[in-house]
Amino acid sequence: MTTLVLIITAVLTALIGGLFYAYSCSVVLGLGKLSDTEYLNAMQNINREILNPVFFMSFMGTVVLLP
């Protein structure tokens, strides 16, 4: 049981780390080329769309399982 929890925790942590890495290597660079108004609209849309069950379970799963 402990091994299964460790594997799930490692996978969730890797997924969140990959999300942050990909975001900083691609999305941030693209957003930097937008005007202020376009940047604001894009960030608001990104913030709305990231709030979904898959992200929530991945992000909060690491919080619950890591300790």
CHARMM-style PDB file with segment names, atoms N, HN, CA, C and O in Angstrom:
ATOM      1  N   MET     1       0.824  -1.198   0.000  1.00  0.00      PROA
ATOM      2  CA  MET     1       0.000   0.000   0.000  1.00  0.00      PROA
ATOM      3  C   MET     1       0.863   1.255   0.000  1.00  0.00      PROA
ATOM      4  O   MET     1       0.577   2.212  -0.719  1.00  0.00      PROA
ATOM      5  N   THR     2       1.922   1.246   0.810  1.00  0.00      PROA
ATOM      6  HN  THR     2       2.154   0.469   1.394  1.00  0.00      PROA
ATOM      7  CA  THR     2       2.818   2.396   0.895  1.00  0.00      PROA
ATOM      8  C   THR     2       3.496   2.656  -0.444  1.00  0.00      PROA
ATOM      9  O   THR     2       3.675   3.810  -0.834  1.00  0.00      PROA
ATOM     10  N   THR     3       3.874   1.599  -1.146  1.00  0.00      PROA
ATOM     11  HN  THR     3       3.729   0.662  -0.829  1.00  0.00      PROA
ATOM     12  CA  THR     3       4.520   1.746  -2.449  1.00  0.00      PROA
ATOM     13  C   THR     3       3.562   2.372  -3.458  1.00  0.00      PROA
ATOM     14  O   THR     3       3.969   3.210  -4.263  1.00  0.00      PROA
ATOM     15  N   LEU     4       2.307   1.975  -3.420  1.00  0.00      PROA
ATOM     16  HN  LEU     4       1.977   1.294  -2.766  1.00  0.00      PROA
ATOM     17  CA  LEU     4       1.315   2.536  -4.331  1.00  0.00      PROA
ATOM     18  C   LEU     4       1.114   4.031  -4.081  1.00  0.00      PROA
ATOM     19  O   LEU     4       1.042   4.820  -5.023  1.00  0.00      PROA
ATOM     20  N   VAL     5       1.024   4.410  -2.823  1.00  0.00      PROA
ATOM     21  HN  VAL     5       1.083   3.769  -2.057  1.00  0.00      PROA
ATOM     22  CA  VAL     5       0.881   5.826  -2.481  1.00  0.00      PROA
ATOM     23  C   VAL     5       2.110   6.602  -2.942  1.00  0.00      PROA
ATOM     24  O   VAL     5       1.983   7.718  -3.447  1.00  0.00      PROA
ATOM     25  N   LEU     6       3.292   6.027  -2.774  1.00  0.00      PROA
ATOM     26  HN  LEU     6       3.395   5.121  -2.364  1.00  0.00      PROA
ATOM     27  CA  LEU     6       4.529   6.676  -3.206  1.00  0.00      PROA
ATOM     28  C   LEU     6       4.559   6.859  -4.724  1.00  0.00      PROA
ATOM     29  O   LEU     6       4.969   7.913  -5.210  1.00  0.00      PROA
ATOM     30  N   ILE     7       4.135   5.859  -5.464  1.00  0.00      PROA
ATOM     31  HN  ILE     7       3.802   5.003  -5.069  1.00  0.00      PROA
ATOM     32  CA  ILE     7       4.105   5.946  -6.924  1.00  0.00      PROA
ATOM     33  C   ILE     7       3.105   7.009  -7.375  1.00  0.00      PROA
ATOM     34  O   ILE     7       3.420   7.826  -8.240  1.00  0.00      PROA
ATOM     35  N   ILE     8       1.913   7.005  -6.801  1.00  0.00      PROA
ATOM     36  HN  ILE     8       1.656   6.342  -6.099  1.00  0.00      PROA
ATOM     37  CA  ILE     8       0.894   8.008  -7.157  1.00  0.00      PROA
ATOM     38  C   ILE     8       1.402   9.413  -6.838  1.00  0.00      PROA
ATOM     39  O   ILE     8       1.226  10.334  -7.635  1.00  0.00      PROA
ATOM     40  N   THR     9       2.026   9.577  -5.687  1.00  0.00      PROA
ATOM     41  HN  THR     9       2.169   8.829  -5.039  1.00  0.00      PROA
ATOM     42  CA  THR     9       2.561  10.882  -5.289  1.00  0.00      PROA
ATOM     43  C   THR     9       3.653  11.339  -6.248  1.00  0.00      PROA
ATOM     44  O   THR     9       3.692  12.508  -6.632  1.00  0.00      PROA
ATOM     45  N   ALA    10       4.533  10.435  -6.633  1.00  0.00      PROA
ATOM     46  HN  ALA    10       4.502   9.485  -6.322  1.00  0.00      PROA
ATOM     47  CA  ALA    10       5.609  10.782  -7.567  1.00  0.00      PROA
ATOM     48  C   ALA    10       5.051  11.186  -8.925  1.00  0.00      PROA
ATOM     49  O   ALA    10       5.529  12.145  -9.532  1.00  0.00      PROA
ATOM     50  N   VAL    11       4.051  10.467  -9.401  1.00  0.00      PROA
ATOM     51  HN  VAL    11       3.663   9.688  -8.907  1.00  0.00      PROA
ATOM     52  CA  VAL    11       3.448  10.787 -10.693  1.00  0.00      PROA
ATOM     53  C   VAL    11       2.749  12.145 -10.644  1.00  0.00      PROA
ATOM     54  O   VAL    11       2.915  12.958 -11.554  1.00  0.00      PROA
ATOM     55  N   LEU    12       1.978  12.396  -9.601  1.00  0.00      PROA
ATOM     56  HN  LEU    12       1.843  11.736  -8.862  1.00  0.00      PROA
ATOM     57  CA  LEU    12       1.289  13.686  -9.483  1.00  0.00      PROA
ATOM     58  C   LEU    12       2.282  14.843  -9.370  1.00  0.00      PROA
ATOM     59  O   LEU    12       2.079  15.899  -9.969  1.00  0.00      PROA
ATOM     60  N   THR    13       3.344  14.645  -8.610  1.00  0.00      PROA
ATOM     61  HN  THR    13       3.509  13.788  -8.123  1.00  0.00      PROA
ATOM     62  CA  THR    13       4.363  15.683  -8.468  1.00  0.00      PROA
ATOM     63  C   THR    13       5.054  15.944  -9.802  1.00  0.00      PROA
ATOM     64  O   THR    13       5.327  17.093 -10.148  1.00  0.00      PROA
ATOM     65  N   ALA    14       5.335  14.892 -10.543  1.00  0.00      PROA
ATOM     66  HN  ALA    14       5.114  13.958 -10.262  1.00  0.00      PROA
ATOM     67  CA  ALA    14       5.954  15.045 -11.862  1.00  0.00      PROA
ATOM     68  C   ALA    14       5.016  15.761 -12.835  1.00  0.00      PROA
ATOM     69  O   ALA    14       5.463  16.593 -13.624  1.00  0.00      PROA
ATOM     70  N   LEU    15       3.735  15.447 -12.785  1.00  0.00      PROA
ATOM     71  HN  LEU    15       3.372  14.771 -12.144  1.00  0.00      PROA
ATOM     72  CA  LEU    15       2.771  16.112 -13.660  1.00  0.00      PROA
ATOM     73  C   LEU    15       2.688  17.609 -13.377  1.00  0.00      PROA
ATOM     74  O   LEU    15       2.675  18.418 -14.305  1.00  0.00      PROA
ATOM     75  N   ILE    16       2.634  17.973 -12.116  1.00  0.00      PROA
ATOM     76  HN  ILE    16       2.645  17.315 -11.362  1.00  0.00      PROA
ATOM     77  CA  ILE    16       2.570  19.386 -11.754  1.00  0.00      PROA
ATOM     78  C   ILE    16       3.879  20.083 -12.121  1.00  0.00      PROA
ATOM     79  O   ILE    16       3.859  21.199 -12.640  1.00  0.00      PROA
ATOM     80  N   GLY    17       5.000  19.444 -11.859  1.00  0.00      PROA
ATOM     81  HN  GLY    17       5.016  18.537 -11.437  1.00  0.00      PROA
ATOM     82  CA  GLY    17       6.295  20.009 -12.244  1.00  0.00      PROA
ATOM     83  C   GLY    17       6.397  20.201 -13.742  1.00  0.00      PROA
ATOM     84  O   GLY    17       6.902  21.223 -14.207  1.00  0.00      PROA
ATOM     85  N   GLY    18       5.920  19.227 -14.502  1.00  0.00      PROA
ATOM     86  HN  GLY    18       5.510  18.397 -14.125  1.00  0.00      PROA
ATOM     87  CA  GLY    18       5.911  19.334 -15.964  1.00  0.00      PROA
ATOM     88  C   GLY    18       5.016  20.456 -16.445  1.00  0.00      PROA
ATOM     89  O   GLY    18       5.351  21.158 -17.400  1.00  0.00      PROA
ATOM     90  N   LEU    19       3.879  20.628 -15.789  1.00  0.00      PROA
ATOM     91  HN  LEU    19       3.608  20.058 -15.014  1.00  0.00      PROA
ATOM     92  CA  LEU    19       2.978  21.719 -16.152  1.00  0.00      PROA
ATOM     93  C   LEU    19       3.662  23.064 -15.947  1.00  0.00      PROA
ATOM     94  O   LEU    19       3.614  23.924 -16.827  1.00  0.00      PROA
ATOM     95  N   PHE    20       4.295  23.253 -14.798  1.00  0.00      PROA
ATOM     96  HN  PHE    20       4.334  22.555 -14.084  1.00  0.00      PROA
ATOM     97  CA  PHE    20       4.988  24.518 -14.517  1.00  0.00      PROA
ATOM     98  C   PHE    20       6.148  24.735 -15.491  1.00  0.00      PROA
ATOM     99  O   PHE    20       6.366  25.853 -15.957  1.00  0.00      PROA
ATOM    100  N   TYR    21       6.886  23.678 -15.795  1.00  0.00      PROA
ATOM    101  HN  TYR    21       6.709  22.770 -15.415  1.00  0.00      PROA
ATOM    102  CA  TYR    21       8.017  23.792 -16.721  1.00  0.00      PROA
ATOM    103  C   TYR    21       7.541  24.166 -18.123  1.00  0.00      PROA
ATOM    104  O   TYR    21       8.071  25.089 -18.741  1.00  0.00      PROA
ATOM    105  N   ALA    22       6.537  23.441 -18.619  1.00  0.00      PROA
ATOM    106  HN  ALA    22       6.107  22.691 -18.117  1.00  0.00      PROA
ATOM    107  CA  ALA    22       6.021  23.727 -19.965  1.00  0.00      PROA
ATOM    108  C   ALA    22       5.429  25.122 -20.039  1.00  0.00      PROA
ATOM    109  O   ALA    22       5.587  25.812 -21.046  1.00  0.00      PROA
ATOM    110  N   TYR    23       4.751  25.544 -18.984  1.00  0.00      PROA
ATOM    111  HN  TYR    23       4.622  24.984 -18.166  1.00  0.00      PROA
ATOM    112  CA  TYR    23       4.153  26.873 -18.942  1.00  0.00      PROA
ATOM    113  C   TYR    23       5.231  27.944 -19.038  1.00  0.00      PROA
ATOM    114  O   TYR    23       5.089  28.909 -19.789  1.00  0.00      PROA
ATOM    115  N   SER    24       6.305  27.773 -18.279  1.00  0.00      PROA
ATOM    116  HN  SER    24       6.420  26.989 -17.669  1.00  0.00      PROA
ATOM    117  CA  SER    24       7.354  28.790 -18.274  1.00  0.00      PROA
ATOM    118  C   SER    24       8.169  28.790 -19.561  1.00  0.00      PROA
ATOM    119  O   SER    24       8.702  29.831 -19.946  1.00  0.00      PROA
ATOM    120  N   CYS    25       8.278  27.648 -20.233  1.00  0.00      PROA
ATOM    121  HN  CYS    25       7.845  26.803 -19.920  1.00  0.00      PROA
ATOM    122  CA  CYS    25       9.060  27.570 -21.473  1.00  0.00      PROA
ATOM    123  C   CYS    25       8.268  27.931 -22.719  1.00  0.00      PROA
ATOM    124  O   CYS    25       8.861  28.179 -23.769  1.00  0.00      PROA
ATOM    125  N   SER    26       6.954  27.968 -22.629  1.00  0.00      PROA
ATOM    126  HN  SER    26       6.473  27.767 -21.776  1.00  0.00      PROA
ATOM    127  CA  SER    26       6.167  28.228 -23.841  1.00  0.00      PROA
ATOM    128  C   SER    26       5.142  29.338 -23.654  1.00  0.00      PROA
ATOM    129  O   SER    26       5.168  30.332 -24.379  1.00  0.00      PROA
ATOM    130  N   VAL    27       4.261  29.183 -22.712  1.00  0.00      PROA
ATOM    131  HN  VAL    27       4.240  28.375 -22.123  1.00  0.00      PROA
ATOM    132  CA  VAL    27       3.159  30.133 -22.547  1.00  0.00      PROA
ATOM    133  C   VAL    27       3.679  31.506 -22.141  1.00  0.00      PROA
ATOM    134  O   VAL    27       3.239  32.517 -22.688  1.00  0.00      PROA
ATOM    135  N   VAL    28       4.594  31.556 -21.206  1.00  0.00      PROA
ATOM    136  HN  VAL    28       4.952  30.735 -20.762  1.00  0.00      PROA
ATOM    137  CA  VAL    28       5.116  32.837 -20.740  1.00  0.00      PROA
ATOM    138  C   VAL    28       5.798  33.590 -21.887  1.00  0.00      PROA
ATOM    139  O   VAL    28       5.653  34.807 -22.001  1.00  0.00      PROA
ATOM    140  N   LEU    29       6.531  32.881 -22.723  1.00  0.00      PROA
ATOM    141  HN  LEU    29       6.649  31.892 -22.631  1.00  0.00      PROA
ATOM    142  CA  LEU    29       7.197  33.519 -23.855  1.00  0.00      PROA
ATOM    143  C   LEU    29       6.186  34.079 -24.850  1.00  0.00      PROA
ATOM    144  O   LEU    29       6.378  35.165 -25.397  1.00  0.00      PROA
ATOM    145  N   GLY    30       5.122  33.339 -25.078  1.00  0.00      PROA
ATOM    146  HN  GLY    30       4.966  32.457 -24.634  1.00  0.00      PROA
ATOM    147  CA  GLY    30       4.069  33.818 -25.978  1.00  0.00      PROA
ATOM    148  C   GLY    30       3.322  35.002 -25.395  1.00  0.00      PROA
ATOM    149  O   GLY    30       3.003  35.953 -26.108  1.00  0.00      PROA
ATOM    150  N   LEU    31       3.044  34.947 -24.115  1.00  0.00      PROA
ATOM    151  HN  LEU    31       3.304  34.175 -23.536  1.00  0.00      PROA
ATOM    152  CA  LEU    31       2.330  36.057 -23.468  1.00  0.00      PROA
ATOM    153  C   LEU    31       3.162  37.337 -23.474  1.00  0.00      PROA
ATOM    154  O   LEU    31       2.609  38.436 -23.514  1.00  0.00      PROA
ATOM    155  N   GLY    32       4.475  37.202 -23.437  1.00  0.00      PROA
ATOM    156  HN  GLY    32       4.924  36.309 -23.405  1.00  0.00      PROA
ATOM    157  CA  GLY    32       5.352  38.358 -23.443  1.00  0.00      PROA
ATOM    158  C   GLY    32       5.274  39.165 -24.724  1.00  0.00      PROA
ATOM    159  O   GLY    32       5.689  40.324 -24.747  1.00  0.00      PROA
ATOM    160  N   LYS    33       4.753  38.581 -25.784  1.00  0.00      PROA
ATOM    161  HN  LYS    33       4.415  37.639 -25.765  1.00  0.00      PROA
ATOM    162  CA  LYS    33       4.652  39.262 -27.077  1.00  0.00      PROA
ATOM    163  C   LYS    33       3.316  39.964 -27.270  1.00  0.00      PROA
ATOM    164  O   LYS    33       3.085  40.569 -28.317  1.00  0.00      PROA
ATOM    165  N   LEU    34       2.434  39.894 -26.279  1.00  0.00      PROA
ATOM    166  HN  LEU    34       2.622  39.403 -25.429  1.00  0.00      PROA
ATOM    167  CA  LEU    34       1.112  40.499 -26.394  1.00  0.00      PROA
ATOM    168  C   LEU    34       1.111  41.923 -25.844  1.00  0.00      PROA
ATOM    169  O   LEU    34       1.956  42.305 -25.034  1.00  0.00      PROA
ATOM    170  N   SER    35       0.133  42.691 -26.314  1.00  0.00      PROA
ATOM    171  HN  SER    35      -0.553  42.381 -26.972  1.00  0.00      PROA
ATOM    172  CA  SER    35      -0.068  44.014 -25.724  1.00  0.00      PROA
ATOM    173  C   SER    35      -0.654  43.840 -24.323  1.00  0.00      PROA
ATOM    174  O   SER    35      -1.061  42.741 -23.944  1.00  0.00      PROA
ATOM    175  N   ASP    36      -0.693  44.919 -23.569  1.00  0.00      PROA
ATOM    176  HN  ASP    36      -0.363  45.811 -23.876  1.00  0.00      PROA
ATOM    177  CA  ASP    36      -1.188  44.827 -22.193  1.00  0.00      PROA
ATOM    178  C   ASP    36      -2.619  44.320 -22.120  1.00  0.00      PROA
ATOM    179  O   ASP    36      -2.934  43.484 -21.272  1.00  0.00      PROA
ATOM    180  N   THR    37      -3.483  44.806 -22.986  1.00  0.00      PROA
ATOM    181  HN  THR    37      -3.228  45.485 -23.674  1.00  0.00      PROA
ATOM    182  CA  THR    37      -4.887  44.381 -22.978  1.00  0.00      PROA
ATOM    183  C   THR    37      -5.014  42.916 -23.372  1.00  0.00      PROA
ATOM    184  O   THR    37      -5.766  42.168 -22.747  1.00  0.00      PROA
ATOM    185  N   GLU    38      -4.289  42.505 -24.397  1.00  0.00      PROA
ATOM    186  HN  GLU    38      -3.679  43.113 -24.905  1.00  0.00      PROA
ATOM    187  CA  GLU    38      -4.327  41.104 -24.825  1.00  0.00      PROA
ATOM    188  C   GLU    38      -3.763  40.195 -23.737  1.00  0.00      PROA
ATOM    189  O   GLU    38      -4.277  39.103 -23.495  1.00  0.00      PROA
ATOM    190  N   TYR    39      -2.700  40.661 -23.085  1.00  0.00      PROA
ATOM    191  HN  TYR    39      -2.283  41.549 -23.282  1.00  0.00      PROA
ATOM    192  CA  TYR    39      -2.087  39.886 -21.997  1.00  0.00      PROA
ATOM    193  C   TYR    39      -3.088  39.676 -20.861  1.00  0.00      PROA
ATOM    194  O   TYR    39      -3.230  38.566 -20.347  1.00  0.00      PROA
ATOM    195  N   LEU    40      -3.771  40.734 -20.479  1.00  0.00      PROA
ATOM    196  HN  LEU    40      -3.656  41.635 -20.897  1.00  0.00      PROA
ATOM    197  CA  LEU    40      -4.757  40.643 -19.403  1.00  0.00      PROA
ATOM    198  C   LEU    40      -5.872  39.668 -19.768  1.00  0.00      PROA
ATOM    199  O   LEU    40      -6.251  38.828 -18.951  1.00  0.00      PROA
ATOM    200  N   ASN    41      -6.394  39.769 -20.975  1.00  0.00      PROA
ATOM    201  HN  ASN    41      -6.087  40.451 -21.639  1.00  0.00      PROA
ATOM    202  CA  ASN    41      -7.456  38.855 -21.413  1.00  0.00      PROA
ATOM    203  C   ASN    41      -6.968  37.406 -21.456  1.00  0.00      PROA
ATOM    204  O   ASN    41      -7.679  36.493 -21.038  1.00  0.00      PROA
ATOM    205  N   ALA    42      -5.756  37.205 -21.961  1.00  0.00      PROA
ATOM    206  HN  ALA    42      -5.179  37.948 -22.301  1.00  0.00      PROA
ATOM    207  CA  ALA    42      -5.207  35.851 -22.042  1.00  0.00      PROA
ATOM    208  C   ALA    42      -5.018  35.248 -20.654  1.00  0.00      PROA
ATOM    209  O   ALA    42      -5.374  34.092 -20.427  1.00  0.00      PROA
ATOM    210  N   MET    43      -4.464  36.016 -19.734  1.00  0.00      PROA
ATOM    211  HN  MET    43      -4.174  36.956 -19.919  1.00  0.00      PROA
ATOM    212  CA  MET    43      -4.245  35.501 -18.382  1.00  0.00      PROA
ATOM    213  C   MET    43      -5.562  35.201 -17.668  1.00  0.00      PROA
ATOM    214  O   MET    43      -5.667  34.210 -16.945  1.00  0.00      PROA
ATOM    215  N   GLN    44      -6.560  36.051 -17.870  1.00  0.00      PROA
ATOM    216  HN  GLN    44      -6.475  36.856 -18.457  1.00  0.00      PROA
ATOM    217  CA  GLN    44      -7.859  35.786 -17.256  1.00  0.00      PROA
ATOM    218  C   GLN    44      -8.465  34.503 -17.804  1.00  0.00      PROA
ATOM    219  O   GLN    44      -9.060  33.729 -17.055  1.00  0.00      PROA
ATOM    220  N   ASN    45      -8.320  34.270 -19.107  1.00  0.00      PROA
ATOM    221  HN  ASN    45      -7.837  34.899 -19.716  1.00  0.00      PROA
ATOM    222  CA  ASN    45      -8.838  33.036 -19.704  1.00  0.00      PROA
ATOM    223  C   ASN    45      -8.068  31.814 -19.215  1.00  0.00      PROA
ATOM    224  O   ASN    45      -8.664  30.777 -18.923  1.00  0.00      PROA
ATOM    225  N   ILE    46      -6.754  31.935 -19.125  1.00  0.00      PROA
ATOM    226  HN  ILE    46      -6.270  32.778 -19.362  1.00  0.00      PROA
ATOM    227  CA  ILE    46      -5.939  30.820 -18.624  1.00  0.00      PROA
ATOM    228  C   ILE    46      -6.334  30.491 -17.189  1.00  0.00      PROA
ATOM    229  O   ILE    46      -6.488  29.321 -16.837  1.00  0.00      PROA
ATOM    230  N   ASN    47      -6.496  31.514 -16.366  1.00  0.00      PROA
ATOM    231  HN  ASN    47      -6.371  32.464 -16.652  1.00  0.00      PROA
ATOM    232  CA  ASN    47      -6.864  31.295 -14.962  1.00  0.00      PROA
ATOM    233  C   ASN    47      -8.239  30.652 -14.821  1.00  0.00      PROA
ATOM    234  O   ASN    47      -8.457  29.852 -13.911  1.00  0.00      PROA
ATOM    235  N   ARG    48      -9.159  30.990 -15.707  1.00  0.00      PROA
ATOM    236  HN  ARG    48      -8.981  31.640 -16.446  1.00  0.00      PROA
ATOM    237  CA  ARG    48     -10.486  30.358 -15.667  1.00  0.00      PROA
ATOM    238  C   ARG    48     -10.418  28.897 -16.096  1.00  0.00      PROA
ATOM    239  O   ARG    48     -11.060  28.040 -15.489  1.00  0.00      PROA
ATOM    240  N   GLU    49      -9.645  28.610 -17.136  1.00  0.00      PROA
ATOM    241  HN  GLU    49      -9.123  29.306 -17.629  1.00  0.00      PROA
ATOM    242  CA  GLU    49      -9.610  27.258 -17.690  1.00  0.00      PROA
ATOM    243  C   GLU    49      -8.802  26.283 -16.846  1.00  0.00      PROA
ATOM    244  O   GLU    49      -9.078  25.083 -16.867  1.00  0.00      PROA
ATOM    245  N   ILE    50      -7.809  26.767 -16.104  1.00  0.00      PROA
ATOM    246  HN  ILE    50      -7.584  27.742 -16.088  1.00  0.00      PROA
ATOM    247  CA  ILE    50      -6.982  25.863 -15.306  1.00  0.00      PROA
ATOM    248  C   ILE    50      -7.762  25.312 -14.115  1.00  0.00      PROA
ATOM    249  O   ILE    50      -7.396  24.279 -13.555  1.00  0.00      PROA
ATOM    250  N   LEU    51      -8.822  25.992 -13.731  1.00  0.00      PROA
ATOM    251  HN  LEU    51      -9.120  26.831 -14.186  1.00  0.00      PROA
ATOM    252  CA  LEU    51      -9.632  25.531 -12.601  1.00  0.00      PROA
ATOM    253  C   LEU    51     -10.593  24.444 -13.070  1.00  0.00      PROA
ATOM    254  O   LEU    51     -11.772  24.698 -13.312  1.00  0.00      PROA
ATOM    255  N   ASN    52     -10.069  23.239 -13.193  1.00  0.00      PROA
ATOM    256  HN  ASN    52      -9.111  23.032 -12.996  1.00  0.00      PROA
ATOM    257  CA  ASN    52     -10.874  22.097 -13.611  1.00  0.00      PROA
ATOM    258  C   ASN    52     -10.559  20.913 -12.703  1.00  0.00      PROA
ATOM    259  O   ASN    52      -9.555  20.934 -11.991  1.00  0.00      PROA
ATOM    260  N   PRO    53     -11.388  19.899 -12.716  1.00  0.00      PROA
ATOM    261  CA  PRO    53     -11.199  18.763 -11.792  1.00  0.00      PROA
ATOM    262  C   PRO    53      -9.856  18.046 -11.938  1.00  0.00      PROA
ATOM    263  O   PRO    53      -9.284  17.605 -10.941  1.00  0.00      PROA
ATOM    264  N   VAL    54      -9.351  17.926 -13.158  1.00  0.00      PROA
ATOM    265  HN  VAL    54      -9.816  18.284 -13.968  1.00  0.00      PROA
ATOM    266  CA  VAL    54      -8.081  17.214 -13.363  1.00  0.00      PROA
ATOM    267  C   VAL    54      -6.936  17.971 -12.694  1.00  0.00      PROA
ATOM    268  O   VAL    54      -6.131  17.375 -11.978  1.00  0.00      PROA
ATOM    269  N   PHE    55      -6.863  19.288 -12.926  1.00  0.00      PROA
ATOM    270  HN  PHE    55      -7.517  19.772 -13.507  1.00  0.00      PROA
ATOM    271  CA  PHE    55      -5.819  20.087 -12.291  1.00  0.00      PROA
ATOM    272  C   PHE    55      -5.983  20.078 -10.777  1.00  0.00      PROA
ATOM    273  O   PHE    55      -5.005  19.932 -10.044  1.00  0.00      PROA
ATOM    274  N   PHE    56      -7.209  20.232 -10.312  1.00  0.00      PROA
ATOM    275  HN  PHE    56      -8.003  20.351 -10.908  1.00  0.00      PROA
ATOM    276  CA  PHE    56      -7.453  20.268  -8.872  1.00  0.00      PROA
ATOM    277  C   PHE    56      -6.992  18.972  -8.212  1.00  0.00      PROA
ATOM    278  O   PHE    56      -6.321  19.004  -7.180  1.00  0.00      PROA
ATOM    279  N   MET    57      -7.351  17.830  -8.804  1.00  0.00      PROA
ATOM    280  HN  MET    57      -7.896  17.803  -9.642  1.00  0.00      PROA
ATOM    281  CA  MET    57      -6.953  16.542  -8.212  1.00  0.00      PROA
ATOM    282  C   MET    57      -5.436  16.363  -8.244  1.00  0.00      PROA
ATOM    283  O   MET    57      -4.854  15.843  -7.291  1.00  0.00      PROA
ATOM    284  N   SER    58      -4.792  16.789  -9.330  1.00  0.00      PROA
ATOM    285  HN  SER    58      -5.264  17.211 -10.104  1.00  0.00      PROA
ATOM    286  CA  SER    58      -3.338  16.662  -9.422  1.00  0.00      PROA
ATOM    287  C   SER    58      -2.648  17.571  -8.420  1.00  0.00      PROA
ATOM    288  O   SER    58      -1.750  17.139  -7.696  1.00  0.00      PROA
ATOM    289  N   PHE    59      -3.063  18.822  -8.377  1.00  0.00      PROA
ATOM    290  HN  PHE    59      -3.792  19.173  -8.965  1.00  0.00      PROA
ATOM    291  CA  PHE    59      -2.408  19.801  -7.504  1.00  0.00      PROA
ATOM    292  C   PHE    59      -2.663  19.497  -6.034  1.00  0.00      PROA
ATOM    293  O   PHE    59      -1.728  19.461  -5.234  1.00  0.00      PROA
ATOM    294  N   MET    60      -3.915  19.280  -5.681  1.00  0.00      PROA
ATOM    295  HN  MET    60      -4.674  19.309  -6.331  1.00  0.00      PROA
ATOM    296  CA  MET    60      -4.249  19.017  -4.285  1.00  0.00      PROA
ATOM    297  C   MET    60      -3.818  17.608  -3.864  1.00  0.00      PROA
ATOM    298  O   MET    60      -3.579  17.360  -2.682  1.00  0.00      PROA
ATOM    299  N   GLY    61      -3.719  16.692  -4.822  1.00  0.00      PROA
ATOM    300  HN  GLY    61      -3.913  16.893  -5.782  1.00  0.00      PROA
ATOM    301  CA  GLY    61      -3.250  15.347  -4.506  1.00  0.00      PROA
ATOM    302  C   GLY    61      -1.830  15.364  -3.970  1.00  0.00      PROA
ATOM    303  O   GLY    61      -1.499  14.613  -3.052  1.00  0.00      PROA
ATOM    304  N   THR    62      -0.985  16.222  -4.542  1.00  0.00      PROA
ATOM    305  HN  THR    62      -1.254  16.832  -5.287  1.00  0.00      PROA
ATOM    306  CA  THR    62       0.376  16.317  -4.030  1.00  0.00      PROA
ATOM    307  C   THR    62       0.381  16.907  -2.622  1.00  0.00      PROA
ATOM    308  O   THR    62       1.162  16.482  -1.771  1.00  0.00      PROA
ATOM    309  N   VAL    63      -0.476  17.870  -2.379  1.00  0.00      PROA
ATOM    310  HN  VAL    63      -1.111  18.216  -3.070  1.00  0.00      PROA
ATOM    311  CA  VAL    63      -0.558  18.488  -1.043  1.00  0.00      PROA
ATOM    312  C   VAL    63      -0.969  17.458   0.000  1.00  0.00      PROA
ATOM    313  O   VAL    63      -0.442  17.445   1.113  1.00  0.00      PROA
ATOM    314  N   VAL    64      -1.901  16.606  -0.360  1.00  0.00      PROA
ATOM    315  HN  VAL    64      -2.329  16.617  -1.264  1.00  0.00      PROA
ATOM    316  CA  VAL    64      -2.422  15.607   0.584  1.00  0.00      PROA
ATOM    317  C   VAL    64      -1.429  14.439   0.743  1.00  0.00      PROA
ATOM    318  O   VAL    64      -1.211  13.960   1.856  1.00  0.00      PROA
ATOM    319  N   LEU    65      -0.838  13.989  -0.350  1.00  0.00      PROA
ATOM    320  HN  LEU    65      -1.015  14.378  -1.255  1.00  0.00      PROA
ATOM    321  CA  LEU    65      -0.026  12.769  -0.308  1.00  0.00      PROA
ATOM    322  C   LEU    65       1.432  12.996   0.066  1.00  0.00      PROA
ATOM    323  O   LEU    65       2.055  12.089   0.618  1.00  0.00      PROA
ATOM    324  N   LEU    66       2.000  14.156  -0.207  1.00  0.00      PROA
ATOM    325  HN  LEU    66       1.494  14.893  -0.655  1.00  0.00      PROA
ATOM    326  CA  LEU    66       3.419  14.352   0.085  1.00  0.00      PROA
ATOM    327  C   LEU    66       3.773  14.257   1.568  1.00  0.00      PROA
ATOM    328  O   LEU    66       4.778  13.630   1.901  1.00  0.00      PROA
ATOM    329  N   PRO    67       3.001  14.844   2.464  1.00  0.00      PROA
ATOM    330  CA  PRO    67       3.375  14.713   3.879  1.00  0.00      PROA
ATOM    331  C   PRO    67       3.330  13.261   4.340  1.00  0.00      PROA
ATOM    332  OT1 PRO    67       3.615  12.973   5.502  1.00  0.00      PROA
TER     333      PRO     67
END
